[in-house]
Amino acid sequence: MFCLFYLILSIGNFLQTTYGARESVGFIILQQPLNPYHKTLADDLFEDIRNQYKVIQPEINLILDSDYLEVKGFWTIHPLFKLIAEKKEVDWVVFLEDHTRIDLEKLLQVLQSYDSSQDVFAGYALEDLNPTIIHHFASTGRESILQYPHFSAGFFISTTLANKLTQRCGDCIFSIDPKYELAKFIWNATSVKLTSEPRMCLTKHGEDCATWIKESFPDCGVSVPSSKVGVAVKTCQKFHKDRVPVVKGTWAPDVENLLFFSDVRDKSVPTVKLDVENTPSGHCEKTIRIMKHYVDNQTLIDWLVIADDDTLLNFGRLKKLLSCYNSSHDIALGERYGYSVTSAFGYDYLTGGSGMVFSMSTVKKLVKHCRCPSTDSPDDMIIGLCLKSLAIPATHSPYFHQARPDDYSPQFLASFEHVSFHKHWMINPYEVYREWLQEPAQSLLSHSEL
């Protein structure tokens, strides 16, 4: 028998009903903050769980609880353990994302097969085939490999274990892949590894699946027209002959409004010359000047995409994804990383290599208010700091990737269709584009452009 304890982290709904005193279960839905599209997804999941619960037990009490709204860096999970321990109201906590779906009855059966008095950490297990930069090249040998949960498939933890995880994470200055970093934090603190739970699924492929991912890519209707999306590629003279041809030979033909911004004027590309010296890294001033170019020229677009010259994109999928968001809102979208996210001075930021997407209202605010400490300050991190000061959240999308396909778990890649990958290091970028991003030409045409 279970008590259902339900938390929507970002809007503070707390649902608790007792129909047996032996054990209790809590749900935390990880949702992108201050975003109507993601709020709708979380609300739909909330209603689905509640409707399933009515079949099991009709008495439901809905209580507002705002404690979880104030947790800095909640998306990295480890800051939540202290609050979970303090509440002392559940035996199990199940973590879901807003695009996770569940069969509540089967999920309760899964939990009943474990002992909540033990240290339990379970979910769909991901693992790396090779050492990867996003996991600091950790060993992938059989004896030392660290499995980590697929957040989108859901995972659960006993509060017996959560009570041992209330200390601050001392090794979490940078948050790059919270799935892996959570497993590493739990292992370092308690020597508990993830239990692979086969009933937590990527797709609803069998009768035993208790959780699964709603869809491999969102479908919010007609894609955003190409004319409404501007794409800026950051480059420099050094890469005009090798990286720029890759962009032109892969995804550039699909883009209507594409500009290459460089440190020199090169008619063969052609480029827009910025009066900013090229720097080996950072590029903060360059990125802000790119934004300023679009604002000063009053370009008639709704969205600005800023990519590196070694970014690989599927522009059709990007336009499809953008139809889920309202360009009149302040939106900053991409792959979210974090710097010291649990501290007062910490912040989230969008990784530049995977492509950063901004509504034009956000671009205008950044141009007006954001200043680079130096020309070579890291542009993505400084923009993240500026977004924080403007109270504009960095909205995470699992379809953008800062690294190469080889740097991710094959099971994770199999879960989704992808918008971007980054870097040409030790790969053939044309082959990566063909395998992971290219689609038949006719499928890239949006209905609005037929």
C-alpha positions as CSV (number, residue, x, y, z in Angstrom):
1,M,0.0,0.0,0.0
2,F,1.2,3.5,-0.8
3,C,0.5,7.1,0.0
4,L,0.9,9.4,-3.1
5,F,2.9,12.5,-2.5
6,Y,3.2,14.7,-5.6
7,L,5.4,17.7,-6.2
8,I,5.5,19.9,-9.2
9,L,8.8,21.7,-8.6
10,S,8.3,24.8,-10.7
11,I,4.7,25.7,-9.8
12,G,4.6,24.3,-6.2
13,N,1.6,21.9,-6.3
14,F,1.7,19.3,-3.6
15,L,-0.7,16.4,-3.7
16,Q,-1.0,13.9,-0.8
17,T,-3.5,11.2,-0.2
18,T,-3.2,8.4,2.4
19,Y,-4.6,5.0,1.6
20,G,-2.3,2.9,3.6
21,A,0.4,3.8,6.2
22,R,3.1,1.4,5.2
23,E,4.9,3.4,2.5
24,S,4.6,6.6,0.7
25,V,5.7,7.8,-2.7
26,G,6.7,11.3,-3.9
27,F,6.9,12.6,-7.5
28,I,9.0,15.5,-8.5
29,I,8.5,16.8,-12.1
30,L,11.5,18.7,-13.4
31,Q,10.3,21.5,-15.6
32,Q,11.8,24.5,-17.3
33,P,11.0,27.5,-15.2
34,L,8.9,30.5,-16.4
35,N,8.0,28.9,-19.7
36,P,4.4,28.4,-20.9
37,Y,5.1,25.5,-23.2
38,H,6.9,23.5,-20.5
39,K,4.4,24.4,-17.9
40,T,1.7,23.0,-20.1
41,L,3.7,19.7,-20.5
42,A,4.1,19.5,-16.7
43,D,0.4,20.3,-16.1
44,D,-0.6,17.6,-18.6
45,L,1.6,15.1,-16.7
46,F,0.1,16.3,-13.4
47,E,-3.4,15.7,-14.6
48,D,-2.5,12.3,-16.1
49,I,-1.0,11.1,-12.8
50,R,-4.0,12.5,-10.9
51,N,-6.5,10.8,-13.2
52,Q,-4.7,7.5,-12.9
53,Y,-4.7,7.9,-9.2
54,K,-8.5,8.4,-9.1
55,V,-8.8,4.9,-10.4
56,I,-6.8,3.6,-7.5
57,Q,-8.1,5.9,-4.8
58,P,-10.6,8.8,-5.4
59,E,-9.9,10.9,-2.3
60,I,-7.4,13.6,-3.3
61,N,-6.2,16.6,-1.3
62,L,-4.5,19.4,-3.2
63,I,-2.3,21.6,-1.1
64,L,0.0,24.4,-2.3
65,D,3.6,24.1,-1.2
66,S,6.1,26.6,-2.5
67,D,9.3,25.3,-0.7
68,Y,10.7,23.8,-3.9
69,L,10.3,26.9,-5.9
70,E,13.3,28.5,-4.2
71,V,15.8,25.7,-4.6
72,K,18.8,27.0,-6.6
73,G,20.0,24.6,-9.2
74,F,17.1,22.2,-8.7
75,W,17.8,20.7,-12.2
76,T,21.0,19.2,-10.9
77,I,18.9,17.2,-8.3
78,H,21.5,17.0,-5.5
79,P,20.3,20.3,-3.9
80,L,16.8,18.8,-3.4
81,F,17.9,16.0,-1.0
82,K,18.1,18.3,2.0
83,L,14.5,19.4,1.5
84,I,13.4,15.9,1.0
85,A,15.1,14.8,4.2
86,E,13.6,17.7,6.1
87,K,10.0,17.0,5.0
88,K,10.2,13.3,6.3
89,E,6.9,12.6,4.4
90,V,7.8,9.9,1.9
91,D,9.6,6.6,1.6
92,W,10.3,7.0,-2.1
93,V,10.9,9.9,-4.5
94,V,10.3,9.4,-8.2
95,F,11.9,12.0,-10.5
96,L,10.2,12.7,-13.9
97,E,10.8,15.2,-16.6
98,D,7.9,17.1,-18.2
99,H,8.0,14.8,-21.3
100,T,8.0,11.6,-19.2
101,R,4.8,9.5,-19.2
102,I,4.0,6.8,-16.6
103,D,1.7,3.9,-15.9
104,L,1.1,4.6,-12.2
105,E,-0.1,1.2,-11.2
106,K,2.9,-0.5,-12.9
107,L,5.2,2.0,-11.3
108,L,3.9,1.3,-7.8
109,Q,4.5,-2.4,-8.5
110,V,8.1,-1.6,-9.5
111,L,8.6,0.2,-6.2
112,Q,7.0,-2.7,-4.2
113,S,9.8,-4.9,-5.6
114,Y,12.4,-2.8,-3.7
115,D,13.0,-2.3,0.0
116,S,12.7,1.4,1.0
117,S,14.7,0.8,4.2
118,Q,17.7,0.1,1.9
119,D,19.9,2.5,-0.1
120,V,18.1,2.4,-3.5
121,F,18.9,4.4,-6.6
122,A,17.3,3.0,-9.8
123,G,16.3,3.9,-13.3
124,Y,17.0,3.3,-17.0
125,A,20.8,2.9,-17.0
126,L,23.0,4.8,-19.5
127,E,26.7,4.2,-19.8
128,D,29.5,5.5,-22.0
129,L,31.2,3.4,-24.6
130,N,34.4,5.4,-24.5
131,P,35.9,8.1,-22.2
132,T,34.2,11.4,-23.1
133,I,35.0,15.0,-22.6
134,I,31.6,15.8,-21.0
135,H,32.4,13.3,-18.3
136,H,36.1,14.4,-17.9
137,F,37.3,11.3,-19.7
138,A,36.3,9.0,-16.9
139,S,37.3,5.3,-17.3
140,T,34.8,3.1,-19.1
141,G,36.4,-0.2,-18.1
142,R,34.0,-2.9,-16.8
143,E,35.2,-2.6,-13.3
144,S,35.1,1.2,-13.1
145,I,32.3,2.2,-15.4
146,L,29.6,4.4,-13.8
147,Q,26.1,4.0,-15.0
148,Y,23.8,6.9,-14.7
149,P,20.0,7.4,-15.1
150,H,18.1,8.7,-18.1
151,F,16.2,11.5,-16.5
152,S,13.5,11.5,-19.3
153,A,12.7,7.9,-18.5
154,G,12.4,8.7,-14.8
155,F,14.3,7.4,-11.9
156,F,13.7,6.8,-8.2
157,I,15.5,6.9,-4.9
158,S,14.7,5.8,-1.4
159,T,14.6,8.5,1.2
160,T,16.8,6.2,3.3
161,L,19.5,7.0,0.7
162,A,18.4,10.7,0.2
163,N,18.9,11.3,3.9
164,K,22.6,10.5,3.4
165,L,22.9,12.9,0.6
166,T,22.2,16.2,2.3
167,Q,25.7,17.6,2.2
168,R,26.7,20.1,-0.4
169,C,28.3,18.7,-3.5
170,G,32.0,19.8,-3.3
171,D,32.8,18.7,-6.8
172,C,29.9,20.4,-8.6
173,I,31.3,23.9,-9.6
174,F,30.4,23.2,-13.2
175,S,27.2,21.4,-14.1
176,I,27.6,19.8,-17.6
177,D,25.6,16.6,-17.6
178,P,23.5,16.4,-14.4
179,K,22.6,12.7,-15.1
180,Y,26.1,11.6,-14.8
181,E,27.1,14.1,-12.1
182,L,24.2,12.9,-9.9
183,A,25.4,9.3,-10.2
184,K,28.9,10.4,-9.4
185,F,27.8,12.4,-6.4
186,I,25.8,9.5,-5.0
187,W,28.7,7.1,-5.6
188,N,31.3,9.4,-4.0
189,A,29.0,10.1,-0.9
190,T,27.7,6.6,-0.3
191,S,29.3,4.0,-2.6
192,V,25.8,3.3,-4.0
193,K,25.6,2.7,-7.8
194,L,22.6,3.0,-10.0
195,T,20.4,-0.2,-10.3
196,S,19.3,-0.7,-13.9
197,E,15.5,-1.1,-13.8
198,P,14.2,-2.6,-17.1
199,R,10.7,-1.5,-16.4
200,M,11.8,2.1,-16.8
201,C,11.7,2.4,-20.6
202,L,12.7,4.7,-23.5
203,T,9.5,3.9,-25.4
204,K,6.3,2.2,-24.5
205,H,7.4,-1.0,-26.2
206,G,5.9,-3.7,-23.9
207,E,3.3,-4.5,-21.2
208,D,5.9,-4.1,-18.4
209,C,6.9,-0.5,-19.0
210,A,6.1,1.7,-16.0
211,T,7.7,4.8,-17.5
212,W,8.6,6.0,-21.0
213,I,9.4,9.1,-23.0
214,K,6.4,10.8,-24.6
215,E,8.0,11.4,-28.0
216,S,11.4,11.5,-29.7
217,F,10.8,15.1,-30.8
218,P,8.0,17.6,-30.1
219,D,5.2,18.4,-32.6
220,C,3.6,21.7,-31.9
221,G,2.1,22.2,-35.4
222,V,3.4,24.2,-38.3
223,S,7.1,25.0,-38.3
224,V,8.3,28.5,-37.9
225,P,8.9,30.0,-41.4
226,S,12.5,30.2,-42.5
227,S,12.1,33.9,-43.1
228,K,11.6,34.5,-39.4
229,V,14.8,32.8,-38.2
230,G,18.2,34.5,-38.6
231,V,21.3,32.3,-38.3
232,A,24.7,33.9,-37.4
233,V,27.8,31.7,-37.7
234,K,30.9,32.9,-35.8
235,T,34.1,32.3,-37.8
236,C,37.5,33.8,-38.4
237,Q,40.0,33.9,-41.3
238,K,41.8,30.8,-40.0
239,F,38.7,28.7,-40.6
240,H,37.4,30.1,-43.9
241,K,38.9,27.3,-45.9
242,D,38.1,24.3,-43.8
243,R,35.2,24.8,-41.4
244,V,33.1,27.2,-43.5
245,P,32.9,24.7,-46.4
246,V,31.5,22.1,-44.1
247,V,28.7,24.5,-43.0
248,K,28.0,25.3,-46.7
249,G,28.1,21.6,-47.6
250,T,25.7,20.4,-44.9
251,W,23.0,22.5,-43.3
252,A,23.6,26.0,-44.7
253,P,21.5,25.4,-47.9
254,D,18.4,25.0,-45.7
255,V,18.8,28.4,-44.1
256,E,17.2,31.5,-45.7
257,N,18.8,34.2,-43.5
258,L,22.4,33.1,-42.9
259,L,25.4,35.4,-42.2
260,F,29.0,34.5,-41.5
261,F,30.6,36.9,-39.0
262,S,34.4,37.1,-39.1
263,D,37.4,39.3,-38.3
264,V,38.1,40.0,-42.0
265,R,36.0,40.7,-45.0
266,D,36.1,37.7,-47.4
267,K,33.9,37.9,-50.5
268,S,34.4,34.2,-51.2
269,V,32.4,33.3,-48.1
270,P,31.0,36.1,-47.9
271,T,31.6,37.4,-44.4
272,V,30.4,40.3,-42.4
273,K,33.5,41.9,-40.8
274,L,33.2,42.8,-37.2
275,D,35.5,45.5,-35.7
276,V,36.6,43.2,-33.0
277,E,40.0,41.5,-32.8
278,N,39.9,37.7,-33.1
279,T,40.7,35.8,-29.9
280,P,41.7,32.2,-29.5
281,S,38.8,31.6,-27.2
282,G,36.0,33.4,-25.3
283,H,34.6,35.6,-28.1
284,C,32.3,37.5,-25.8
285,E,32.6,40.9,-27.5
286,K,32.2,39.2,-30.9
287,T,28.9,37.6,-29.9
288,I,27.5,40.8,-28.5
289,R,28.5,42.7,-31.6
290,I,26.7,40.0,-33.7
291,M,23.5,40.6,-31.7
292,K,24.0,44.4,-32.1
293,H,24.2,43.9,-35.9
294,Y,20.7,42.4,-36.0
295,V,19.3,45.1,-33.7
296,D,20.9,48.0,-35.4
297,N,19.8,46.8,-38.9
298,Q,16.2,46.2,-37.6
299,T,16.3,42.8,-39.2
300,L,12.7,41.4,-39.6
301,I,13.1,38.1,-37.8
302,D,11.6,36.6,-34.7
303,W,14.5,34.4,-33.7
304,L,18.3,34.6,-33.8
305,V,20.5,31.5,-33.8
306,I,24.2,32.0,-33.0
307,A,26.3,29.0,-33.9
308,D,30.0,28.2,-34.2
309,D,31.6,27.4,-37.5
310,D,32.0,23.8,-36.3
311,T,28.4,23.4,-35.2
312,L,26.3,20.9,-37.2
313,L,22.5,21.7,-37.4
314,N,19.3,20.3,-38.6
315,F,17.5,23.5,-39.5
316,G,14.2,21.9,-40.2
317,R,14.0,20.3,-36.8
318,L,15.0,23.6,-35.2
319,K,12.1,25.4,-37.0
320,K,9.8,22.7,-35.8
321,L,11.0,23.0,-32.2
322,L,10.6,26.8,-32.3
323,S,6.9,26.4,-33.1
324,C,6.5,25.3,-29.4
325,Y,7.7,28.7,-28.1
326,N,6.2,32.2,-28.4
327,S,8.7,34.6,-30.0
328,S,7.0,37.5,-28.3
329,H,8.3,36.2,-25.0
330,D,11.8,36.5,-23.6
331,I,13.3,33.1,-24.7
332,A,16.8,31.8,-24.5
333,L,17.0,28.2,-25.7
334,G,19.7,25.6,-26.1
335,E,21.7,23.1,-24.1
336,R,22.0,24.3,-20.5
337,Y,25.1,24.1,-18.4
338,G,25.6,25.7,-15.0
339,Y,28.3,27.4,-12.9
340,S,28.1,27.1,-9.1
341,V,24.3,26.8,-9.5
342,T,23.5,26.2,-5.8
343,S,25.2,29.4,-4.7
344,A,23.9,33.0,-4.7
345,F,26.4,34.0,-7.3
346,G,25.9,31.0,-9.6
347,Y,24.0,30.9,-12.8
348,D,22.8,28.8,-15.7
349,Y,24.1,29.3,-19.3
350,L,23.6,28.0,-22.8
351,T,26.5,26.3,-24.4
352,G,27.7,28.2,-27.4
353,G,28.9,25.2,-29.5
354,S,25.5,23.5,-29.6
355,G,23.9,26.7,-30.8
356,M,22.2,29.4,-28.8
357,V,18.7,30.5,-29.8
358,F,17.1,33.8,-28.7
359,S,13.8,35.6,-29.3
360,M,14.5,39.0,-30.6
361,S,13.1,40.6,-27.5
362,T,15.9,38.8,-25.6
363,V,18.5,39.9,-28.1
364,K,17.5,43.5,-27.7
365,K,17.7,43.3,-23.9
366,L,21.1,41.6,-24.0
367,V,22.5,44.3,-26.4
368,K,21.2,47.0,-24.1
369,H,22.3,45.6,-20.8
370,C,25.1,43.0,-21.3
371,R,28.7,44.1,-21.2
372,C,31.8,41.8,-21.6
373,P,34.5,42.1,-18.9
374,S,37.0,41.5,-21.7
375,T,37.0,40.8,-25.5
376,D,37.9,37.1,-24.8
377,S,35.6,36.5,-21.9
378,P,33.6,33.2,-22.5
379,D,30.5,34.4,-24.4
380,D,28.1,31.7,-23.3
381,M,28.9,32.2,-19.6
382,I,28.8,36.0,-19.7
383,I,25.5,35.8,-21.6
384,G,24.2,33.4,-18.9
385,L,25.2,35.9,-16.2
386,C,23.4,38.6,-18.1
387,L,20.3,36.5,-18.6
388,K,20.2,35.9,-14.8
389,S,20.4,39.7,-14.2
390,L,17.5,40.1,-16.6
391,A,15.5,37.3,-15.0
392,I,15.4,35.4,-18.3
393,P,15.8,31.7,-17.7
394,A,18.2,29.6,-19.8
395,T,15.7,27.0,-21.2
396,H,17.2,23.6,-21.7
397,S,16.4,21.4,-24.7
398,P,17.7,17.8,-24.8
399,Y,18.0,18.1,-28.7
400,F,21.0,20.4,-28.6
401,H,24.5,19.0,-28.0
402,Q,27.8,20.7,-27.2
403,A,29.8,17.7,-28.1
404,R,30.0,15.0,-30.8
405,P,27.7,11.9,-31.0
406,D,30.7,9.8,-29.9
407,D,30.6,11.7,-26.6
408,Y,27.1,10.5,-25.6
409,S,25.6,7.3,-24.5
410,P,24.1,5.4,-27.5
411,Q,20.9,4.8,-25.5
412,F,20.6,8.5,-24.8
413,L,21.0,9.3,-28.5
414,A,18.5,6.7,-29.4
415,S,15.8,8.5,-27.3
416,F,15.5,11.6,-29.5
417,E,15.9,13.2,-32.8
418,H,18.6,15.9,-32.7
419,V,19.0,19.5,-33.6
420,S,22.7,20.0,-33.2
421,F,26.1,18.5,-32.5
422,H,29.5,20.3,-32.2
423,K,33.2,19.9,-33.1
424,H,35.0,18.3,-35.9
425,W,37.7,16.7,-33.7
426,M,38.5,13.2,-34.8
427,I,35.4,12.8,-36.9
428,N,34.3,13.3,-40.4
429,P,31.7,16.1,-40.0
430,Y,30.0,15.1,-43.3
431,E,29.4,11.6,-42.1
432,V,28.2,12.8,-38.7
433,Y,25.7,15.1,-40.5
434,R,24.5,12.4,-42.8
435,E,24.0,9.8,-40.0
436,W,22.5,12.0,-37.3
437,L,21.1,15.2,-38.8
438,Q,20.4,14.9,-42.5
439,E,16.8,14.2,-43.7
440,P,15.3,13.8,-47.1
441,A,14.9,17.2,-48.7
442,Q,11.2,17.1,-48.9
443,S,10.8,16.5,-45.1
444,L,12.6,19.8,-44.4
445,L,9.9,21.8,-46.1
446,S,7.4,23.2,-43.5
447,H,3.8,23.2,-44.5
448,S,3.8,27.0,-44.2
449,E,6.3,27.2,-47.0
450,L,4.7,24.8,-49.5
